[in-house]
């Protein structure tokens, strides 16, 4: 019997920056980091790319349409989140269509722009680290080890 291979959870996270501000969403009623700010994000469903997952999540969570040509990987993070490990692709959208709005009020209770130089104190730590790395043009980091 072949040995079962190690599994890692793939996540796409949206980086929207406009006029020195970054879009953050506050988690609500999810059981994970509730009350803290993160970014629009989600797990891959399988049989989709990171870019396809990001476009899907942007529509599902924030009501915006993003074309694949307007997406680029800004940062990759290997994150330990016991009991799992995750690979996070922070994907920047340079353009989008539609008006930003909370599409899942049962999971998010705030969606707004914050100065990238002054993130809220309750920003999720690994999100804060990724934003700092993106600002410094550092492509890869690790968190939780």
MIRO-866404 format. One record per residue: x, y, z of N, C-alpha, C, CB in turn; residue number from 0. Coordinates in nm, 4 decimals. Glycine has a CB too. Example, Ala and Ser with C-alpha at 12.3 -4.5 7.8 and 13.67 -1.06 7.14 Angstrom:
% MIRO-866404
   n.east  n.north     n.up  ca.east ca.north    ca.up   c.east  c.north     c.up  cb.east cb.north    cb.up num
   1.3190  -0.5690   0.7800   1.2300  -0.4500   0.7800   1.3200  -0.3300   0.7800   1.1308  -0.4473   0.9046   0
   1.2850  -0.2250   0.7080   1.3670  -0.1060   0.7140   1.2900   0.0030   0.7870   1.4084  -0.0598   0.5725   1
END
This chain:
% MIRO-866404
   n.east  n.north     n.up  ca.east ca.north    ca.up   c.east  c.north     c.up  cb.east cb.north    cb.up num
   0.0846  -0.1181   0.0000   0.0000   0.0000   0.0000   0.0889   0.1241   0.0000  -0.0962   0.0000   0.1224   0
   0.0653   0.2165  -0.0936   0.1463   0.3382  -0.0987   0.1237   0.4264   0.0239   0.1150   0.4168  -0.2256   1
   0.2290   0.4946   0.0629   0.2224   0.5874   0.1752   0.1349   0.7075   0.1373   0.3651   0.6340   0.2168   2
   0.0489   0.7497   0.2284  -0.0345   0.8670   0.2020   0.0530   0.9909   0.2007  -0.1473   0.8807   0.3077   3
   0.0338   1.0744   0.1000   0.1142   1.1946   0.0847   0.0658   1.3064   0.1754   0.1126   1.2406  -0.0592   4
   0.1591   1.3913   0.2119   0.1312   1.5114   0.2894   0.0366   1.6016   0.2105   0.2625   1.5864   0.3245   5
  -0.0566   1.6665   0.2792  -0.1511   1.7562   0.2136  -0.1366   1.8974   0.2703  -0.2962   1.7052   0.2310   6
  -0.1507   1.9948   0.1832  -0.1436   2.1348   0.2225  -0.2693   2.2043   0.1695  -0.0123   2.2034   0.1681   7
  -0.3214   2.3004   0.2437  -0.4443   2.3692   0.2057  -0.4095   2.4938   0.1242  -0.5278   2.4069   0.3313   8
  -0.4627   2.5037   0.0011  -0.4348   2.6203  -0.0841  -0.5368   2.7318  -0.0606  -0.4352   2.5795  -0.2325   9
  -0.4867   2.8570  -0.0488  -0.5725   2.9722  -0.0217  -0.5358   3.0868  -0.1159  -0.5598   3.0170   0.1265  10
  -0.6381   3.1525  -0.1720  -0.6194   3.2755  -0.2506  -0.6675   3.3932  -0.1678  -0.6960   3.2688  -0.3871  11
  -0.5860   3.4996  -0.1617  -0.6189   3.6188  -0.0827  -0.6045   3.7417  -0.1715  -0.5271   3.6305   0.0436  12
  -0.7041   3.8300  -0.1668  -0.7104   3.9438  -0.2567  -0.6449   4.0678  -0.1979  -0.8533   3.9736  -0.2915  13
  -0.5550   4.1272  -0.2750  -0.4914   4.2534  -0.2377  -0.5445   4.3610  -0.3326  -0.3334   4.2431  -0.2441  14
  -0.6259   4.4506  -0.2773  -0.6751   4.5673  -0.3510  -0.6161   4.6903  -0.2855  -0.8324   4.5735  -0.3529  15
  -0.5385   4.7655  -0.3606  -0.4765   4.8881  -0.3104  -0.5172   5.0017  -0.4037  -0.3194   4.8745  -0.3016  16
  -0.5647   5.1105  -0.3427  -0.6100   5.2263  -0.4199  -0.5772   5.3528  -0.3421  -0.7630   5.2178  -0.4502  17
  -0.5025   5.4425  -0.4034  -0.4699   5.5717  -0.3415  -0.4078   5.5565  -0.2019  -0.5955   5.6576  -0.3323  18
  -0.3180   5.4590  -0.1866  -0.2500   5.4382  -0.0589  -0.3340   5.3679   0.0463  -0.2056   5.5687  -0.0052  19
  -0.4500   5.3180   0.0055  -0.5378   5.2446   0.0969  -0.5529   5.1010   0.0514  -0.6753   5.3118   0.1064  20
  -0.5777   5.0119   0.1474  -0.5974   4.8709   0.1187  -0.7347   4.8292   0.1682  -0.4868   4.7848   0.1835  21
  -0.8016   4.7452   0.0917  -0.9341   4.6973   0.1295  -0.9211   4.5831   0.2304  -1.0135   4.6511   0.0046  22
  -0.9879   4.5987   0.3444  -0.9899   4.4950   0.4469  -1.1340   4.4588   0.4797  -0.9150   4.5413   0.5741  23
  -1.1526   4.3344   0.5208  -1.2845   4.2860   0.5616  -1.2740   4.2301   0.7035  -1.3384   4.1772   0.4621  24
  -1.3759   4.2582   0.7846  -1.3754   4.2094   0.9234  -1.4573   4.0814   0.9308  -1.4321   4.3171   1.0219  25
  -1.3923   3.9774   0.9822  -1.4556   3.8462   0.9943  -1.5650   3.8499   1.1015  -1.3502   3.7378   1.0283  26
  -1.6699   3.7749   1.0779  -1.7856   3.7741   1.1669  -1.8519   3.6370   1.1627  -1.8866   3.8852   1.1276  27
  -1.8719   3.5785   1.2811  -1.9539   3.4582   1.2927  -1.8993   3.3373   1.2159  -2.0920   3.4883   1.2448  28
  -1.7661   3.3313   1.1982  -1.7077   3.2198   1.1230  -1.6426   3.1157   1.2133  -1.6054   3.2719   1.0246  29
  -1.6110   3.1557   1.3368  -1.5390   3.0661   1.4264  -1.3881   3.0754   1.4115  -1.5826   2.9252   1.4026  30
  -1.3405   3.1627   1.3222  -1.1974   3.1791   1.3006  -1.1657   3.3280   1.2876  -1.1507   3.1010   1.1742  31
  -1.0875   3.3808   1.3797  -1.0425   3.5206   1.3770  -1.1580   3.6210   1.3701  -0.9503   3.5422   1.2587  32
  -1.2733   3.5839   1.4250  -1.3880   3.6746   1.4243  -1.3544   3.8051   1.4958  -1.5096   3.6080   1.4901  33
  -1.3998   3.9160   1.4400  -1.3729   4.0484   1.4955  -1.2432   4.1091   1.4463  -1.3701   4.0410   1.6441  34
  -1.1671   4.0336   1.3680  -1.0390   4.0814   1.3172  -1.0465   4.1043   1.1667  -0.9270   3.9815   1.3506  35
  -0.9604   4.1965   1.1208  -0.9583   4.2308   0.9783  -0.8627   4.1422   0.9012  -0.9198   4.3766   0.9592  36
  -0.9101   4.0995   0.7863  -0.8300   4.0259   0.6896  -0.8568   4.0846   0.5525  -0.8619   3.8734   0.6928  37
  -0.8440   4.0029   0.4523  -0.8741   4.0438   0.3156  -0.9738   3.9447   0.2576  -0.7446   4.0513   0.2281  38
  -1.0373   3.9817   0.1505  -1.1251   3.8898   0.0783  -1.0402   3.7685   0.0414  -1.1897   3.9579  -0.0504  39
  -1.0902   3.6503   0.0741  -1.0077   3.5309   0.0524  -1.0934   3.4053   0.0528  -0.8983   3.5203   0.1598  40
  -1.0301   3.2954   0.0150  -1.0991   3.1678   0.0206  -1.0103   3.0541  -0.0241  -1.2232   3.1719  -0.0639  41
  -1.0552   2.9333   0.0123  -0.9852   2.8128  -0.0281  -1.0192   2.7788  -0.1729  -1.0207   2.6956   0.0649  42
  -0.9271   2.7141  -0.2387  -0.9567   2.6626  -0.3714  -1.0563   2.5482  -0.3573  -0.8269   2.6157  -0.4441  43
  -1.1494   2.5395  -0.4500  -1.2510   2.4342  -0.4459  -1.2037   2.3050  -0.5113  -1.3775   2.4819  -0.5136  44
  -1.0907   2.3088  -0.5759  -1.0440   2.1931  -0.6525  -1.0811   2.2142  -0.7981  -1.1048   2.0598  -0.5981  45
  -0.9947   2.1699  -0.8856  -1.0133   2.1851  -1.0287  -1.0287   2.3326  -1.0690  -1.1351   2.1056  -1.0736  46
  -0.9572   2.4216  -0.9981  -0.9510   2.5626  -1.0343  -0.8126   2.6148  -0.9987  -1.0626   2.6449  -0.9623  47
  -0.7686   2.7172  -1.0706  -0.6391   2.7773  -1.0420  -0.6534   2.8778  -0.9277  -0.5812   2.8458  -1.1685  48
  -0.5404   2.9241  -0.8765  -0.5433   3.0289  -0.7736  -0.6123   3.1540  -0.8276  -0.3998   3.0631  -0.7260  49
  -0.5854   3.1873  -0.9540  -0.6448   3.3068  -1.0146  -0.7957   3.2902  -1.0311  -0.5797   3.3360  -1.1509  50
  -0.8386   3.1727  -1.0759  -0.9826   3.1470  -1.0894  -1.0510   3.1529  -0.9534  -1.0074   3.0097  -1.1553  51
  -0.9868   3.0960  -0.8517  -1.0434   3.1001  -0.7163  -1.0541   3.2438  -0.6678  -0.9576   3.0171  -0.6185  52
  -0.9533   3.3260  -0.6977  -0.9553   3.4647  -0.6515  -1.0681   3.5424  -0.7172  -0.8215   3.5326  -0.6800  53
  -1.0856   3.5241  -0.8475  -1.1942   3.5920  -0.9177  -1.3296   3.5472  -0.8626  -1.1862   3.5645  -1.0692  54
  -1.3438   3.4191  -0.8351  -1.4687   3.3660  -0.7785  -1.4949   3.4253  -0.6409  -1.4633   3.2122  -0.7696  55
  -1.3940   3.4243  -0.5545  -1.4118   3.4761  -0.4183  -1.4405   3.6263  -0.4183  -1.2871   3.4472  -0.3341  56
  -1.3765   3.7016  -0.5070  -1.4018   3.8461  -0.5155  -1.5490   3.8717  -0.5467  -1.3116   3.9117  -0.6236  57
  -1.6053   3.7926  -0.6359  -1.7470   3.8071  -0.6711  -1.8359   3.7628  -0.5546  -1.7803   3.7249  -0.7981  58
  -1.8038   3.6472  -0.4967  -1.8871   3.5923  -0.3887  -1.8859   3.6788  -0.2627  -1.8403   3.4524  -0.3538  59
  -1.7696   3.7343  -0.2273  -1.7570   3.8065  -0.1008  -1.7714   3.9575  -0.1130  -1.6257   3.7756  -0.0394  60
  -1.7278   4.0145  -0.2252  -1.7249   4.1606  -0.2361  -1.8041   4.2154  -0.3541  -1.5834   4.2070  -0.2470  61
  -1.8652   4.1283  -0.4348  -1.9518   4.1722  -0.5427  -1.8830   4.2345  -0.6622  -2.0468   4.2670  -0.4904  62
  -1.7523   4.2108  -0.6780  -1.6800   4.2702  -0.7903  -1.6346   4.1640  -0.8896  -1.5596   4.3491  -0.7398  63
  -1.6197   4.2067  -1.0127  -1.5696   4.1203  -1.1196  -1.4262   4.1585  -1.1494  -1.6575   4.1312  -1.2477  64
  -1.3401   4.0573  -1.1577  -1.1992   4.0791  -1.1891  -1.1608   3.9856  -1.3026  -1.1083   4.0558  -1.0638  65
  -1.1024   4.0416  -1.4069  -1.0539   3.9617  -1.5194  -0.9179   3.9023  -1.4853  -1.0451   4.0471  -1.6482  66
  -0.8923   3.7828  -1.5350  -0.7657   3.7152  -1.5080  -0.6455   3.8011  -1.5472  -0.7606   3.5825  -1.5822  67
  -0.6571   3.8783  -1.6554  -0.5448   3.9616  -1.7013  -0.5119   4.0727  -1.6023  -0.5765   4.0223  -1.8375  68
  -0.6040   4.1018  -1.5115  -0.5834   4.2078  -1.4132  -0.5360   4.1554  -1.2776  -0.7111   4.2855  -1.3951  69
  -0.4995   4.0275  -1.2720  -0.4516   3.9663  -1.1478  -0.3039   3.9319  -1.1592  -0.5333   3.8399  -1.1142  70
  -0.2315   3.9518  -1.0474  -0.0909   3.9118  -1.0423  -0.0563   3.8687  -0.9000   0.0021   4.0279  -1.0891  71
   0.0296   3.7704  -0.8889   0.0723   3.7240  -0.7567   0.1660   3.8294  -0.6974   0.1431   3.5831  -0.7652  72
   0.1323   3.8757  -0.5769   0.2123   3.9765  -0.5083   0.2988   3.9154  -0.3996   0.1227   4.0829  -0.4488  73
   0.2550   3.8015  -0.3439   0.3275   3.7406  -0.2324   0.2784   3.5970  -0.2148   0.3081   3.8230  -0.1005  74
   0.3685   3.5119  -0.1691   0.3345   3.3739  -0.1347   0.3808   3.3496   0.0075   0.3997   3.2711  -0.2342  75
   0.2944   3.2886   0.0878   0.3283   3.2590   0.2275   0.3016   3.1114   0.2566   0.2470   3.3494   0.3249  76
   0.4008   3.0465   0.3179   0.3816   2.9118   0.3708   0.3491   2.9296   0.5183   0.5096   2.8192   0.3487  77
   0.2275   2.8898   0.5545   0.1771   2.9222   0.6882   0.1381   2.7962   0.7638   0.0571   3.0169   0.6788  78
   0.1852   2.7899   0.8879   0.1450   2.6816   0.9772   0.0259   2.7312   1.0577   0.2632   2.6365   1.0712  79
  -0.0841   2.6610   1.0454  -0.2078   2.6938   1.1145  -0.2594   2.5643   1.1750  -0.3140   2.7596   1.0179  80
  -0.2006   2.5239   1.2915  -0.2296   2.3918   1.3462  -0.3791   2.3607   1.3496  -0.1725   2.3807   1.4854  81
  -0.4160   2.2421   1.3077  -0.3281   2.1287   1.2780  -0.2821   2.1214   1.1326  -0.3978   2.0017   1.3131  82
  -0.3053   2.2254   1.0539  -0.2779   2.2212   0.9104  -0.1606   2.3110   0.8713  -0.4018   2.2620   0.8328  83
  -0.1178   2.2920   0.7477  -0.0278   2.3854   0.6826  -0.1004   2.4387   0.5605   0.1088   2.3181   0.6442  84
  -0.0738   2.5639   0.5283  -0.1420   2.6297   0.4170  -0.0395   2.6970   0.3272  -0.2454   2.7329   0.4684  85
  -0.0753   2.7090   0.2007   0.0027   2.7887   0.1072  -0.0902   2.9007   0.0618   0.0572   2.7021  -0.0154  86
  -0.0513   3.0232   0.0951  -0.1334   3.1408   0.0698  -0.0764   3.2184  -0.0483  -0.1413   3.2307   0.1954  87
  -0.1588   3.2408  -0.1500  -0.1220   3.3244  -0.2633  -0.1954   3.4570  -0.2474  -0.1567   3.2551  -0.4004  88
  -0.1194   3.5638  -0.2225  -0.1747   3.6987  -0.2127  -0.1742   3.7555  -0.3534  -0.0925   3.7898  -0.1123  89
  -0.2920   3.7794  -0.4060  -0.3083   3.8152  -0.5464  -0.3612   3.9574  -0.5566  -0.4032   3.7163  -0.6181  90
  -0.2835   4.0401  -0.6244  -0.3201   4.1811  -0.6410  -0.4070   4.1959  -0.7656  -0.1930   4.2714  -0.6512  91
  -0.5145   4.2720  -0.7508  -0.5986   4.3082  -0.8652  -0.5688   4.4529  -0.8999  -0.7516   4.2875  -0.8342  92
  -0.5333   4.4766  -1.0241  -0.5016   4.6118  -1.0684  -0.6261   4.6868  -1.1156  -0.3985   4.6072  -1.1799  93
  -0.7275   4.6140  -1.1569  -0.8552   4.6713  -1.1997  -0.9675   4.5776  -1.1596  -0.8570   4.6968  -1.3529  94
  -1.0848   4.6331  -1.1415  -1.2034   4.5531  -1.1133  -1.3250   4.6308  -1.1573  -1.2128   4.5161  -0.9631  95
  -1.4338   4.5583  -1.1728  -1.5606   4.6182  -1.2139  -1.6639   4.5932  -1.1053  -1.6086   4.5607  -1.3505  96
  -1.7520   4.6895  -1.0865  -1.8587   4.6742  -0.9896  -1.8319   4.7548  -0.8643  -1.8770   4.5289  -0.9546  97
  -1.9329   4.7619  -0.7819  -1.9245   4.8367  -0.6569  -1.8981   4.7411  -0.5412  -2.0541   4.9173  -0.6324  98
  -1.7951   4.7701  -0.4640  -1.7620   4.6855  -0.3493  -1.8762   4.6877  -0.2486  -1.6304   4.7321  -0.2827  99
  -1.9145   4.5680  -0.2047  -2.0179   4.5572  -0.1020  -2.0070   4.4215  -0.0342  -2.1594   4.5772  -0.1629 100
  -2.0562   4.4142   0.0873  -2.0556   4.2883   0.1627  -2.1613   4.1963   0.1025  -2.0827   4.3128   0.3160 101
  -2.1173   4.0836   0.0499  -2.2078   3.9865  -0.0119  -2.2435   3.8726   0.0829  -2.1453   3.9301  -0.1381 102
  -2.1624   3.8537   0.1877  -2.1861   3.7461   0.2842  -2.1946   3.8059   0.4246  -2.0732   3.6381   0.2768 103
  -2.3058   3.8747   0.4567  -2.3172   3.9409   0.5872  -2.3160   3.8436   0.7052  -2.4439   4.0224   0.5916 104
  -2.3336   3.7164   0.6782  -2.3250   3.6155   0.7834  -2.1808   3.5779   0.8163  -2.4019   3.4918   0.7426 105
  -2.0827   3.6292   0.7359  -1.9406   3.5997   0.7573  -1.8538   3.7241   0.7688  -1.8892   3.5143   0.6453 106
  -1.9086   3.8393   0.7311  -1.8314   3.9643   0.7263  -1.9225   4.0778   0.7705  -1.7736   3.9913   0.5824 107
  -1.8751   4.1596   0.8658  -1.9593   4.2706   0.9119  -1.8987   4.4078   0.8817  -1.9834   4.2579   1.0610 108
  -1.7860   4.4118   0.8088  -1.7287   4.5398   0.7686  -1.6365   4.5165   0.6497  -1.6519   4.6069   0.8866 109
  -1.6435   4.6065   0.5535  -1.5603   4.5997   0.4335  -1.5274   4.7434   0.3984  -1.6328   4.5241   0.3133 110
  -1.4011   4.7826   0.4232  -1.3666   4.9218   0.3943  -1.2170   4.9383   0.3714  -1.4120   5.0124   0.5082 111
  -1.1833   5.0589   0.3241  -1.0462   5.0958   0.2927  -0.9772   5.1502   0.4172  -1.0423   5.1995   0.1790 112
  -0.8520   5.1098   0.4344  -0.7669   5.1593   0.5427  -0.6343   5.2042   0.4834  -0.7448   5.0501   0.6522 113
  -0.5730   5.3033   0.5456  -0.4407   5.3452   0.5026  -0.3455   5.2270   0.5158  -0.3906   5.4671   0.5854 114
  -0.2718   5.1996   0.4108  -0.1764   5.0888   0.4152  -0.0650   5.1170   0.5158  -0.1168   5.0637   0.2757 115
  -0.0486   5.2445   0.5529   0.0515   5.2842   0.6525  -0.0013   5.2781   0.7950   0.1002   5.4238   0.6235 116
  -0.1306   5.2513   0.8116  -0.1909   5.2529   0.9446  -0.3031   5.1486   0.9516  -0.2454   5.3947   0.9787 117
  -0.2635   5.0227   0.9507  -0.3617   4.9141   0.9563  -0.4281   4.9106   1.0938  -0.2947   4.7779   0.9251 118
  -0.5522   4.8638   1.1017  -0.6177   4.8534   1.2317  -0.5400   4.7593   1.3248  -0.7625   4.8039   1.2146 119
  -0.5456   4.7876   1.4547  -0.4760   4.7045   1.5536  -0.5228   4.5599   1.5469  -0.4978   4.7598   1.6948 120
  -0.6496   4.5396   1.5093  -0.7049   4.4041   1.5047  -0.6956   4.3416   1.3656  -0.8496   4.4060   1.5498 121
  -0.5872   4.3729   1.2944  -0.5579   4.3043   1.1683  -0.4976   4.1685   1.2025  -0.4603   4.3890   1.0773 122
  -0.5441   4.0642   1.1357  -0.4923   3.9288   1.1588  -0.3404   3.9313   1.1380  -0.5610   3.8238   1.0627 123
  -0.2626   3.8749   1.2312  -0.1156   3.8863   1.2236  -0.0522   3.8390   1.0923  -0.0557   3.8087   1.3349 124
  -0.0952   3.7274   1.0371  -0.0316   3.6819   0.9133  -0.0711   3.7705   0.7949  -0.0695   3.5358   0.8847 125
  -0.1882   3.8326   0.8008  -0.2283   3.9274   0.6974  -0.1400   4.0527   0.7072  -0.3798   3.9644   0.7114 126
  -0.1198   4.0999   0.8291  -0.0325   4.2165   0.8512   0.1074   4.1877   0.7969  -0.0254   4.2527   1.0028 127
   0.1614   4.0685   0.8261   0.2953   4.0329   0.7782   0.2990   4.0330   0.6255   0.3376   3.8945   0.8327 128
   0.1974   3.9746   0.5626   0.1953   3.9686   0.4163   0.1910   4.1090   0.3555   0.0746   3.8863   0.3679 129
   0.1093   4.1972   0.4132   0.1006   4.3340   0.3619   0.2354   4.4047   0.3746  -0.0084   4.4132   0.4370 130
   0.3033   4.3849   0.4877   0.4358   4.4452   0.5063   0.5348   4.3917   0.4030   0.4881   4.4180   0.6489 131
   0.5305   4.2623   0.3778   0.6218   4.2027   0.2790   0.5911   4.2536   0.1390   0.6123   4.0491   0.2821 132
   0.4632   4.2665   0.1064   0.4252   4.3180  -0.0251   0.4777   4.4597  -0.0423   0.2719   4.3146  -0.0434 133
   0.4633   4.5422   0.0602   0.5125   4.6810   0.0537   0.6633   4.6858   0.0305   0.4775   4.7563   0.1832 134
   0.7356   4.5860   0.0854   0.8808   4.5806   0.0706   0.9232   4.5011  -0.0530   0.9433   4.5194   0.1949 135
   0.8246   4.4563  -0.1309   0.8500   4.3781  -0.2525   0.9224   4.2464  -0.2232   0.9318   4.4606  -0.3509 136
   0.8895   4.1863  -0.1099   0.9417   4.0544  -0.0732   0.8378   3.9518  -0.1162   0.9727   4.0441   0.0820 137
   0.8778   3.8609  -0.2031   0.7822   3.7702  -0.2683   0.7392   3.6522  -0.1816   0.8418   3.7180  -0.3952 138
   0.8234   3.6066  -0.0893   0.7925   3.4845  -0.0142   0.8211   3.5059   0.1336   0.8740   3.3645  -0.0680 139
   0.7325   3.4496   0.2183   0.7586   3.4494   0.3625   0.6945   3.3263   0.4253   0.7048   3.5792   0.4292 140
   0.7264   3.3068   0.5509   0.6717   3.1966   0.6313   0.6133   3.2535   0.7579   0.7802   3.0903   0.6641 141
   0.5110   3.1866   0.8103   0.4449   3.2345   0.9318   0.4003   3.1153   1.0148   0.3237   3.3258   0.8975 142
   0.4205   3.1275   1.1463   0.3688   3.0272   1.2397   0.4611   2.9120   1.2718   0.2455   2.9726   1.1868 143
   0.5849   2.9201   1.2310   0.6799   2.8106   1.2537   0.7546   2.8296   1.3822   0.7780   2.7993   1.1390 144
END
